[in-house]
Amino acid sequence: MVVTLLALMFSTGGDEVGARTAFFGSMIFETVEKDNGATGITTGVENPVPLVVLFLVLTAVLVMIQAIYRGLKQRREQLLNESGS
């Protein structure tokens, strides 16, 4: 997420004013021209749903990997015990 915001920040031209979104509209980087001629920026989360979905999917994948690893480790120990006796 941080890398995406940094990419948005550096892909915006120096004189370009407007908003850019990334990751299915969840993150926003906006540049605005202020009254005194300065450029102001705003970054943040526009829509948290894609970020929450990503977190849940990654958590599920990691839990599955951990369960598979434990199962394989138990099977290995079982096979070693059977071959040793």
MOMO-V182101 format. One record per helix or strand of 2 or more residues. SS is the DSSP state (a for helix, b for strand). FROM is the first residue (numbers start at 0). TO is the last residue. Records with the same first field share a line. If there is no record, write none. Layout:
SS=FROM-TO / FROM-TO
//
This chain:
a=1-10 / 48-83
b=17-21 / 26-32 / 38-44
//
